[in-house]
Amino acid sequence: MRNPRNSTSPPLRRAVAITGAAALAVAAAGCSAPATQGASDTTDAPGVTDDTVTIGTHQPLTGPAAAGFASISAATSAYFAYINDNGGIHGRTIDYIVADDGYNPANTQSVVRGLVQDDDVFAIVNGLGTPTHSSVLDYLDQNGVPDLFVSSGSLAWNQPETYPSTFGFNADYVTEGAALAQYALDAQEGATVCVLGQDDDYGESLLEGVEGVVGADEIGEVQLYSTANEDVTAQVGAMQAAGCDANILATINGFTALAIGTAAQLEYAPTWYVSSSGADHPTLVEYLGEAAPLLEGLVSANYLQNSPSSDWYALFEEVNEEYNDGAPFTGNTTFGMSVAYVFAESLALAGEDLTREGIVEAIESGDLVGNGIAPLTYSSDDHFGNRTVQIAVVEDGVQDFVDRAYEVTDGVATSVDPQPVPLENDGIPAP
C-alpha cells in the first residue's frame, strides 16, 4: 500500500461564514448569468484547468447538526489530499471548498449560489441534509451543475428524468427502513414495531420502508419530531405507553442520543433500530457520555465497509492520522473518505477531457464500483448506487457487522450475502 505519510501538506478547506450582508450580496448575484454550461472541451468546463478541478459542498459546520456531521467534510478533504499527493486524477488535483450552512435551508441557498457563481465550481459533491439540499435541488438543475452523491437517503435524489445530474450517495431511507424492520421481525418475534422519525422526507421515507415489511396497520406507534425542538419526551412517552419494544428511528445522531437518554429517564428500555444517518457509535458515545452503556444492543444498517476487519477501514485510519491531524476516527470518517474515493473514481472514468456531461455519463455507465459492502448500482434510470445494507450491532461497546445483509425491491427485504469491494491500488482510482 502507498504510504500516506509521505507528505504533510494539509487538505484544503474553507468555511464560508454567512452574515446578513453576505447573504444579500449572494442573493443579488443570483440575478447574474449562470456559470457556463454544456462545455465542449476541458478549457471551457467550469472549475476545470489542466492541473485542478474545483468542487464545492454545503455542510453543517455549525448549528444543530454540527456535532453529528461536521467531521464528514474534514475526512473528505483529508482523502482528497492523499489522492492529490499521489498524483491526483488524470494529473489534476482536487480543490474542495466547504461552505457552512448551519443545517439551515436559507443559508444553504446562499452558500450554494456563492459556490456556483463566485467560486465557479465544477460540481456540488455530497451536500448534506434532506431539508437543506432540497432547497437547492432546482437551482443546481437549472444551472447545469452536477449534483453528485448527496449526503441523504431521500428519494428526491433519484428522479433522473426530472433531475438528470443529481445522484444520491446514502442507501435510500426506504431501503434502510425495510431492512431494519425485517431484521427486527427476525430477531424479536412478536415484537411491537414502532417508528420515531424526523418530520420531513427522512422520517416519511423510512416509515414507508417499515410499512412495506410490517404493514401500516401493524405498526404500534408512529411519532415525529422537529430538529428545532430538542425535547422528545412526549414522543418517547407515547411509544412507551403503546408498548413498543422494537423502535425504528429516522433520527440524526443528536436525536438518537436524545431519544435513548429520554427513554432511560422514563425507565423504558426497548431495542433501538437506527438508520445509518443517526447510528454512529463513537458520535453517540460523545453525546451520551457516562450514559454510553445505554447503546449496548443498538442495531443499525450500513452500506459502507465501516468494520475494523476491512482493508478500506485500515487505509482510512492511516489517511486520517496523517492528513486529518489524527482526528477521532468515527463512522463519519469512513463516510467522508468513501465519498472522496467515489468522486475520484468518477473523475477517472470521465477521462482527461473533463466536462460536466462527461462525469454524469461516467456515473450512469454502470462501471462505477465504489468501496462499499456491495458494488455500486448507478445507471441512467437509477441514481441511487447503494442498494444493499448490512446490519451492525453494538456488543461490548463495539459496533460491528453481523452476518445479515438485505437488498430491498418493491418493499420486500431479501436476505443476501455481502460482496465487499476489495481495496486496490492503495485506494487511488486508476485512470
KOLTIZA-138888 format. One line per 5 residues: number of its first residue (from 1); their letters; for each residue x, y, z of C-alpha. Coordinates in steps of 0.1 Angstrom, whole numbers, plus 5000, padded with zeros to 4 digits. Example, Ala and Ser with C-alpha at 12.3 -4.5 7.8 and 13.67 -1.06 7.14 Angstrom:
2
1 = as = 5123 4955 5078  5137 4989 5071 $
//
This chain:
431
1 = mrnpr = 5000 5000 5000  5012 5035 4992  5023 5052 5025  5001 5082 5032  5028 5096 5055 $
6 = nstsp = 5050 5107 5025  5037 5143 5027  5025 5168 5052  5005 5191 5030  4972 5198 5047 $
11 = plrra = 4938 5193 5030  4923 5225 5015  4893 5235 5035  4873 5267 5037  4843 5275 5058 $
16 = vaitg = 4821 5302 5044  4806 5324 5071  4772 5338 5064  4763 5373 5076  4733 5393 5067 $
21 = aaala = 4753 5415 5043  4769 5385 5027  4736 5368 5022  4722 5398 5005  4752 5401 4983 $
26 = vaaag = 4750 5364 4972  4712 5368 4966  4719 5397 4944  4745 5376 4925  4716 5352 4918 $
31 = csapa = 4704 5377 4892  4736 5374 4871  4741 5349 4843  4747 5313 4854  4780 5296 4851 $
36 = tqgas = 4790 5282 4817  4771 5251 4809  4775 5223 4783  4812 5228 4779  4825 5210 4748 $
41 = dttda = 4861 5209 4759  4881 5209 4791  4892 5245 4789  4856 5257 4789  4844 5234 4817 $
46 = pgvtd = 4836 5254 4849  4861 5247 4877  4885 5227 4855  4920 5236 4844  4948 5214 4832 $
51 = dtvti = 4960 5210 4867  4930 5212 4890  4893 5205 4893  4874 5227 4919  4843 5213 4936 $
56 = gthqp = 4822 5225 4965  4798 5213 4992  4774 5226 5018  4779 5211 5053  4767 5218 5089 $
61 = ltgpa = 4799 5230 5104  4778 5249 5129  4742 5246 5141  4721 5217 5154  4736 5190 5132 $
66 = aagfa = 4773 5201 5136  4781 5177 5164  4769 5148 5144  4782 5156 5110  4808 5185 5109 $
71 = sisaa = 4836 5159 5108  4825 5145 5074  4839 5172 5052  4872 5172 5071  4875 5135 5063 $
76 = tsayf = 4866 5141 5027  4893 5168 5025  4919 5146 5040  4913 5118 5015  4914 5143 4986 $
81 = ayind = 4948 5155 5000  4960 5119 5000  4949 5115 4964  4965 5148 4954  4998 5138 4970 $
86 = nggih = 4998 5107 4949  4993 5124 4916  4957 5133 4915  4934 5120 4888  4945 5125 4852 $
91 = grtid = 4971 5148 4865  4946 5171 4882  4944 5178 4919  4910 5182 4936  4903 5216 4952 $
96 = yivad = 4874 5210 4977  4856 5241 4990  4835 5235 5021  4807 5260 5029  4790 5261 5062 $
101 = dgynp = 4752 5263 5060  4744 5256 5097  4718 5230 5086  4696 5259 5077  4679 5258 5042 $
106 = antqs = 4680 5296 5038  4718 5295 5044  4722 5265 5021  4707 5286 4992  4731 5314 4999 $
111 = vvrgl = 4763 5294 5001  4755 5272 4972  4749 5302 4950  4782 5315 4961  4799 5283 4952 $
116 = vqddd = 4784 5282 4917  4785 5319 4908  4816 5332 4927  4838 5301 4930  4827 5287 4896 $
121 = vfaiv = 4828 5251 4909  4826 5222 4885  4802 5203 4908  4785 5202 4941  4796 5170 4959 $
126 = nglgt = 4779 5154 4990  4758 5184 5000  4744 5173 5034  4708 5170 5046  4673 5164 5033 $
131 = pthss = 4657 5198 5041  4689 5217 5033  4697 5201 4999  4661 5201 4988  4662 5239 4989 $
136 = vldyl = 4689 5240 4961  4678 5210 4940  4661 5230 4914  4688 5257 4913  4715 5232 4906 $
141 = dqngv = 4695 5216 4879  4686 5248 4862  4723 5259 4862  4735 5226 4848  4757 5219 4878 $
146 = pdlfv = 4764 5182 4885  4748 5174 4919  4768 5144 4930  4765 5119 4959  4740 5139 4980 $
151 = ssgsl = 4745 5131 5017  4710 5119 5024  4688 5089 5016  4658 5109 5004  4641 5096 4973 $
156 = awnqp = 4641 5131 4959  4677 5125 4946  4665 5096 4924  4645 5114 4897  4667 5111 4867 $
161 = etyps = 4640 5124 4843  4635 5155 4864  4670 5159 4878  4693 5142 4854  4725 5154 4871 $
166 = tfgfn = 4716 5146 4907  4728 5113 4924  4722 5101 4959  4750 5086 4979  4734 5070 5010 $
171 = adyvt = 4713 5039 5008  4678 5054 5004  4658 5056 5036  4630 5033 5023  4657 5005 5019 $
176 = egaal = 4671 5011 5054  4636 5012 5069  4626 4979 5053  4659 4962 5062  4657 4973 5098 $
181 = aqyal = 4621 4962 5101  4628 4928 5086  4657 4923 5110  4635 4934 5139  4609 4908 5130 $
186 = daqeg = 4636 4882 5126  4653 4890 5159  4622 4898 5180  4594 4875 5170  4561 4890 5181 $
191 = atvcv = 4576 4924 5189  4555 4956 5187  4574 4976 5160  4572 5014 5162  4588 5044 5144 $
196 = lgqdd = 4603 5077 5156  4612 5100 5127  4623 5134 5117  4592 5154 5104  4604 5156 5067 $
201 = dyges = 4612 5132 5039  4637 5114 5061  4611 5102 5085  4584 5097 5058  4607 5076 5036 $
206 = llegv = 4619 5053 5064  4583 5049 5076  4574 5038 5041  4601 5011 5042  4589 4999 5076 $
211 = egvvg = 4553 4998 5064  4562 4977 5034  4576 4950 5056  4554 4952 5087  4522 4966 5073 $
216 = adeig = 4509 5000 5080  4482 4987 5104  4507 4966 5123  4529 4994 5134  4522 5001 5171 $
221 = evqly = 4530 5038 5171  4544 5065 5148  4559 5096 5163  4576 5126 5146  4599 5153 5159 $
226 = stane = 4613 5186 5147  4651 5194 5148  4640 5228 5161  4627 5213 5194  4653 5194 5214 $
231 = dvtaq = 4627 5176 5236  4613 5143 5226  4598 5134 5259  4562 5134 5245  4572 5112 5216 $
236 = vgamq = 4591 5086 5236  4564 5086 5263  4538 5078 5237  4559 5049 5224  4563 5036 5259 $
241 = aagcd = 4526 5038 5265  4519 5019 5233  4541 4990 5244  4567 4995 5217  4596 4971 5222 $
246 = anila = 4613 4974 5187  4617 5011 5179  4630 5020 5144  4645 5055 5142  4649 5080 5114 $
251 = tingf = 4670 5103 5135  4702 5123 5132  4729 5114 5158  4719 5141 5183  4683 5130 5183 $
256 = talai = 4692 5093 5185  4711 5101 5217  4683 5123 5229  4657 5095 5224  4677 5069 5241 $
261 = gtaaq = 4686 5091 5270  4650 5102 5274  4638 5066 5274  4663 5058 5302  4649 5086 5323 $
266 = leyap = 4614 5071 5318  4628 5037 5328  4619 5024 5293  4643 5000 5276  4632 4989 5241 $
271 = twyvs = 4656 4977 5214  4666 5006 5191  4670 5001 5153  4686 5032 5138  4692 5045 5102 $
276 = ssgad = 4729 5049 5093  4724 5087 5094  4720 5086 5131  4738 5055 5144  4775 5063 5145 $
281 = hptlv = 4786 5047 5178  4816 5070 5186  4795 5101 5180  4767 5087 5201  4791 5079 5229 $
286 = eylge = 4803 5115 5228  4767 5127 5231  4758 5104 5260  4790 5105 5280  4787 5084 5311 $
291 = aapll = 4754 5071 5298  4770 5054 5268  4763 5019 5281  4727 5026 5271  4739 5020 5235 $
296 = eglvs = 4745 4983 5241  4725 4962 5217  4717 4991 5194  4710 4979 5158  4718 4998 5127 $
301 = anylq = 4721 4994 5089  4751 5005 5068  4763 5002 5032  4800 5011 5037  4829 4990 5050 $
306 = nspss = 4828 5005 5084  4844 4975 5101  4878 4971 5117  4883 4939 5097  4882 4958 5064 $
311 = dwyal = 4913 4968 5044  4895 5001 5035  4890 5008 5072  4927 5003 5078  4936 5026 5049 $
316 = feevn = 4912 5053 5062  4928 5051 5096  4962 5058 5081  4950 5087 5060  4931 5101 5090 $
321 = eeynd = 4962 5101 5111  4984 5118 5085  4960 5141 5067  4933 5148 5092  4955 5157 5122 $
326 = gapft = 4946 5124 5138  4910 5134 5144  4888 5109 5162  4881 5080 5138  4843 5075 5135 $
331 = gnttf = 4817 5064 5110  4818 5099 5097  4854 5093 5088  4846 5062 5068  4817 5081 5051 $
336 = gmsva = 4836 5112 5042  4866 5093 5028  4843 5069 5009  4826 5099 4992  4860 5112 4982 $
341 = yvfae = 4870 5079 4967  4838 5075 4947  4841 5111 4933  4877 5104 4924  4867 5072 4907 $
346 = slala = 4841 5091 4887  4868 5116 4876  4890 5087 4865  4861 5072 4844  4852 5105 4829 $
351 = gedlt = 4886 5108 4812  4911 5136 4806  4888 5158 4787  4866 5165 4817  4831 5180 4812 $
356 = regiv = 4800 5182 4833  4782 5159 4808  4811 5135 4808  4811 5129 4846  4773 5123 4846 $
361 = eaies = 4777 5098 4818  4806 5081 4837  4784 5076 4868  4755 5063 4848  4777 5039 4828 $
366 = gdlvg = 4775 5011 4854  4813 5009 4856  4815 5028 4889  4822 5003 4916  4829 5023 4948 $
371 = ngiap = 4842 5007 4980  4811 4996 4999  4797 4962 5012  4785 4956 4976  4794 4972 4942 $
376 = ltyss = 4775 5004 4933  4745 5001 4910  4741 5036 4894  4726 5036 4859  4708 5060 4836 $
381 = ddhfg = 4674 5052 4852  4686 5046 4888  4705 5074 4906  4710 5056 4939  4741 5034 4939 $
386 = nrtvq = 4740 5017 4973  4712 4991 4972  4725 4967 4998  4727 4973 5035  4743 4952 5062 $
391 = iavve = 4732 4950 5098  4755 4961 5126  4750 4957 5164  4768 4972 5194  4782 4944 5215 $
396 = dgvqd = 4805 4950 5245  4809 4986 5234  4819 4978 5198  4798 4984 5168  4804 4959 5140 $
401 = fvdra = 4786 4940 5113  4767 4907 5119  4762 4881 5092  4730 4896 5079  4725 4919 5049 $
406 = yevtd = 4694 4928 5029  4685 4940 4994  4652 4957 4991  4630 4955 4960  4594 4967 4958 $
411 = gvats = 4592 4969 4996  4604 4933 5001  4637 4929 5021  4656 4899 5009  4685 4884 5028 $
416 = vdpqp = 4717 4884 5007  4754 4878 5011  4775 4910 5012  4800 4913 4983  4825 4938 4997 $
421 = vplen = 4846 4957 4971  4883 4949 4976  4909 4976 4982  4930 4981 4950  4959 5004 4940 $
426 = dgipa = 4962 5017 4975  4928 5034 4972  4938 5057 4944  4914 5053 4914  4933 5043 4883 $
431 = p = 4926 5062 4851 $
//
